[in-house]
Amino acid sequence: MKRSVEVLLSGAPGTWLDTFCMRITLKRWRRKFGRMPEGDFAVAFRSRRYVSKHHPNHFQGRVMKAYQERLERFATRHGIDLEQA
């Protein structure tokens, strides 16, 4: 049975189903998390053929913000101009 389903979905029907499911997923995420700015949404939610990620708390943004703050503190502490480096 498993092999039969794999063969059935290996061509155009599988591609169509994959695309259909990705669109449904993105629409649901946009409805549920529409208040999030578009740039943040693009980073926190992704649904493509090669990746599907769902980070509603935008953890990546928090990590990048903390990294930037630490980098600025380091530059200030050591007198480094990061714009020229």
Secondary structure, DSSP 8 states (H G I E B T S, - for coil): -HHHHHHHTSSHHHHHHHHHHHHHHHHHHHHHSTTS-HHHHHHHEEE-SS-EEE-TT-HHHHHHHHHHHHHHHHHHHHT--TTT-
